[in-house]
């Protein structure tokens, strides 16, 4: 396990370098002038030149990139001239909200998805199976922002069960305020989770060792928990891990819909205002999070592998 983690960390180094390069290039390829966005349309050329010098964007691109990488090595992700705060300070304040939202969405999806997949697999090609698959297709076809707007219109404005937006304060307040955004994230990939887990469960249920365990008199509940569900979770973990990366991207839209003060909403505002140092810092953090998720998926798959149980 240690060698697996060390190998993945070494492999992540060139990927991390590529993330810094792509992030820097994409930010500088976006049309617009950060100095003009800060100073306004009526700013004189002298004021614009002074702002560009303060931002460092009047230097050659290679020098700007080296300065960006050097700051990362010192643990500095730049400075937001729009919000007048260091980027790492903003991330430290708003990243926990985004991570809590994504984790909350995954928890809701797992709580809903595992029972639905088990019901669908045990009633293969029955009316329950077709009903579950048919209802999930609807959620799969709707974009996340549209799901969020429907939940706001029905559960927040019509029934008044949940607040329209915000992140709340304290753990109970966050659970209540972030339920609709988390449910939006969960519904956006619930169909993928249920269908993949259903297929894995059906394959495992048809395996010879499951039939042998039943013939030996082992209770069906123990067979499900110890053999069927554990082995079926291995490919499902990969699906969840891949969708965690997707959910990080989807959180940008969901946070904007529900006015959640996380890094996703901050990224949208930074892009619109051409706060390029803040955009670079947030994009880099997103890339590192995706690498960490990939590492966690590999480690979890190795821990769930039946070969470890036989070792």
Secondary structure as UniProt FT lines:
FT   HELIX           2..29
FT   HELIX           34..39
FT   TURN            41..42
FT   HELIX           45..55
FT   TURN            56..58
FT   HELIX           61..73
FT   TURN            74..75
FT   STRAND          79..80
FT   TURN            81..84
FT   STRAND          85..86
FT   HELIX           87..122
FT   TURN            123..125
FT   HELIX           127..141
FT   HELIX           144..151
FT   HELIX           152..158
FT   HELIX           170..177
FT   HELIX           179..205
FT   HELIX           208..215
FT   TURN            216..217
FT   HELIX           220..223
FT   HELIX           224..228
FT   HELIX           229..258
FT   HELIX           263..272
FT   TURN            273..274
FT   HELIX           276..304
FT   HELIX           306..310
//
